[in-house]
Amino acid sequence: MTHTRLLLIGTLATLLAAGPAVAYADDGPSVPPGTEASASAPVELDPNDPDLKLPDGATLAEPKVLDIKSVVEDQSGDERREDTNTNVTFALQAEVLFGKDSAKISAQARSRISVIANEIKTQNATRIRVFGFTDNLGSSAHGVVLSRKRANAVHGILEQELSDANITYEVRGYGEDYPIADNSTEEGRKKNRRVEISFPRGAS
């Protein structure tokens, strides 16, 4: 019994003398525990299990590519681009395009819309949606009118830039509907005051 106690005390003294362990961060990328790559299947499957076999006469569904969404926002949050397999959407904050409670486009905003027009040409898009949105301050009716005027203004610049009779436009003002951020904060309301330009991706 005494020998066991001495052995335990000696081991404890060694651990205390060594001090606390220091953890160092890996320079390489890390993954959540349990999701590391493994050379073997995590679960052993029985290839003869009847539940894994298709019933007689059954066939597998046609393979399809799931829609993958990529969202890129500039550091200021003024501009946001969303790409899916089928569509491209640009969202420009209203402050970048217009003065307060105005639908008159600034000179700087024209250059941003021009960049979007070039992307539309690259994608060979012939159907373009221009949708305006506001935050939830003020009356709902005023928001609908203002968002429509702003969408019309952006539409006018796109028509000038693209000058293509084969392009059809859908222009709408949704007011405070379809917020993308929290309207209870100014930061969120700023993101909701926007004009979105969307069009189909070209075949690659």
NUDOMI-481740 format. One record per residue (C-alpha): x, y, z; residue in three letters; residue number from 1. Coordinates in steps of 0.05 Angstrom, whole numbers. Layout:
       u       v       w  type  seq
       X       Y       Z   Ala  NUM
...
This chain:
       u       v       w  type  seq
       0       0       0   Met    1
      57      48      19   Thr    2
      94      30     -45   His    3
      32      47     -87   Thr    4
      23     114     -52   Arg    5
      96     132     -64   Leu    6
      90     114    -137   Leu    7
      28     158    -145   Leu    8
      62     216    -108   Ile    9
     123     209    -152   Gly   10
      81     209    -216   Thr   11
      42     271    -193   Leu   12
     107     307    -176   Ala   13
     134     292    -246   Thr   14
      71     319    -279   Leu   15
      71     383    -237   Leu   16
     144     395    -252   Ala   17
     131     389    -326   Ala   18
      82     447    -322   Gly   19
      19     457    -364   Pro   20
      18     430    -435   Ala   21
      24     483    -489   Val   22
     -19     476    -551   Ala   23
       7     500    -618   Tyr   24
     -38     516    -677   Ala   25
     -25     477    -741   Asp   26
      -5     519    -800   Asp   27
     -47     475    -847   Gly   28
    -123     476    -854   Pro   29
    -163     440    -801   Ser   30
    -229     403    -803   Val   31
    -281     390    -749   Pro   32
    -266     327    -708   Pro   33
    -297     265    -738   Gly   34
    -297     291    -809   Thr   35
    -225     275    -827   Glu   36
    -214     236    -891   Ala   37
    -209     161    -881   Ser   38
    -181     106    -926   Ala   39
    -237      59    -906   Ser   40
    -312      66    -906   Ala   41
    -338      89    -838   Pro   42
    -393      36    -839   Val   43
    -385     -34    -866   Glu   44
    -438     -50    -917   Leu   45
    -465    -117    -937   Asp   46
    -470    -118   -1013   Pro   47
    -521    -174   -1009   Asn   48
    -568    -136    -963   Asp   49
    -637    -138    -998   Pro   50
    -652     -67    -975   Asp   51
    -595     -41   -1019   Leu   52
    -623     -73   -1083   Lys   53
    -672     -42   -1130   Leu   54
    -739     -78   -1138   Pro   55
    -749    -115   -1203   Asp   56
    -764     -67   -1260   Gly   57
    -742      -5   -1220   Ala   58
    -690      43   -1247   Thr   59
    -648      98   -1217   Leu   60
    -670     170   -1228   Ala   61
    -633     212   -1279   Glu   62
    -571     244   -1250   Pro   63
    -575     319   -1240   Lys   64
    -529     375   -1218   Val   65
    -554     409   -1155   Leu   66
    -557     485   -1157   Asp   67
    -495     513   -1122   Ile   68
    -498     585   -1098   Lys   69
    -437     630   -1093   Ser   70
    -444     698   -1058   Val   71
    -389     751   -1060   Val   72
    -397     818   -1025   Glu   73
    -346     874   -1027   Asp   74
    -315     896    -961   Gln   75
    -359     958    -956   Ser   76
    -422     917    -968   Gly   77
    -442     966   -1023   Asp   78
    -444     912   -1077   Glu   79
    -462     839   -1075   Arg   80
    -457     786   -1130   Arg   81
    -494     720   -1126   Glu   82
    -480     664   -1177   Asp   83
    -519     599   -1185   Thr   84
    -517     547   -1240   Asn   85
    -571     584   -1277   Thr   86
    -570     658   -1256   Asn   87
    -527     717   -1239   Val   88
    -553     771   -1191   Thr   89
    -521     837   -1173   Phe   90
    -548     877   -1114   Ala   91
    -526     950   -1108   Leu   92
    -543     988   -1045   Gln   93
    -587    1049   -1058   Ala   94
    -536    1096   -1026   Glu   95
    -486    1077   -1080   Val   96
    -536    1094   -1135   Leu   97
    -579    1151   -1108   Phe   98
    -584    1208   -1059   Gly   99
    -630    1202    -999   Lys  100
    -703    1192   -1021   Asp  101
    -682    1204   -1093   Ser  102
    -685    1164   -1158   Ala  103
    -632    1205   -1194   Lys  104
    -570    1163   -1210   Ile  105
    -502    1191   -1192   Ser  106
    -444    1194   -1242   Ala  107
    -405    1143   -1200   Gln  108
    -465    1095   -1201   Ala  109
    -465    1097   -1277   Arg  110
    -396    1066   -1279   Ser  111
    -419    1009   -1234   Arg  112
    -480     995   -1277   Ile  113
    -434     996   -1338   Ser  114
    -392     940   -1308   Val  115
    -456     899   -1297   Ile  116
    -477     914   -1369   Ala  117
    -411     885   -1393   Asn  118
    -424     821   -1353   Glu  119
    -493     816   -1385   Ile  120
    -459     820   -1453   Lys  121
    -409     766   -1432   Thr  122
    -466     720   -1411   Gln  123
    -505     735   -1476   Asn  124
    -567     747   -1433   Ala  125
    -630     770   -1467   Thr  126
    -677     771   -1406   Arg  127
    -660     819   -1350   Ile  128
    -697     832   -1285   Arg  129
    -687     899   -1249   Val  130
    -721     899   -1181   Phe  131
    -721     956   -1130   Gly  132
    -727     948   -1055   Phe  133
    -729     993    -994   Thr  134
    -725     986    -918   Asp  135
    -787     987    -874   Asn  136
    -782    1060    -852   Leu  137
    -836    1107    -877   Gly  138
    -901    1085    -908   Ser  139
    -906    1021    -948   Ser  140
    -938    1057   -1007   Ala  141
    -881    1108   -1011   His  142
    -830    1050   -1009   Gly  143
    -864    1016   -1069   Val  144
    -864    1080   -1110   Val  145
    -792    1098   -1093   Leu  146
    -766    1028   -1106   Ser  147
    -801    1027   -1174   Arg  148
    -773    1094   -1194   Lys  149
    -703    1070   -1175   Arg  150
    -711    1006   -1214   Ala  151
    -735    1046   -1274   Asn  152
    -673    1091   -1269   Ala  153
    -625    1032   -1269   Val  154
    -665    1001   -1326   His  155
    -655    1065   -1366   Gly  156
    -580    1063   -1358   Ile  157
    -577     989   -1377   Leu  158
    -617    1003   -1440   Glu  159
    -568    1057   -1460   Gln  160
    -507    1013   -1445   Glu  161
    -533     950   -1479   Leu  162
    -572     982   -1537   Ser  163
    -600     915   -1558   Asp  164
    -672     908   -1583   Ala  165
    -670     833   -1570   Asn  166
    -665     843   -1495   Ile  167
    -729     841   -1455   Thr  168
    -734     873   -1386   Tyr  169
    -777     860   -1325   Glu  170
    -777     921   -1280   Val  171
    -811     921   -1212   Arg  172
    -811     958   -1146   Gly  173
    -824     915   -1085   Tyr  174
    -816     967   -1030   Gly  175
    -801     935    -963   Glu  176
    -819     865    -985   Asp  177
    -764     811    -989   Tyr  178
    -712     840    -941   Pro  179
    -644     807    -942   Ile  180
    -622     835    -874   Ala  181
    -652     855    -807   Asp  182
    -693     919    -812   Asn  183
    -685     932    -737   Ser  184
    -613     959    -747   Thr  185
    -588    1014    -793   Glu  186
    -535     966    -821   Glu  187
    -591     917    -840   Gly  188
    -636     972    -869   Arg  189
    -578     997    -911   Lys  190
    -572     928    -943   Lys  191
    -647     924    -956   Asn  192
    -647     991    -993   Arg  193
    -622     962   -1059   Arg  194
    -632     950   -1132   Val  195
    -621     879   -1158   Glu  196
    -603     863   -1230   Ile  197
    -609     789   -1249   Ser  198
    -603     750   -1313   Phe  199
    -591     679   -1337   Pro  200
    -521     651   -1341   Arg  201
    -495     637   -1411   Gly  202
    -479     566   -1433   Ala  203
    -407     549   -1415   Ser  204
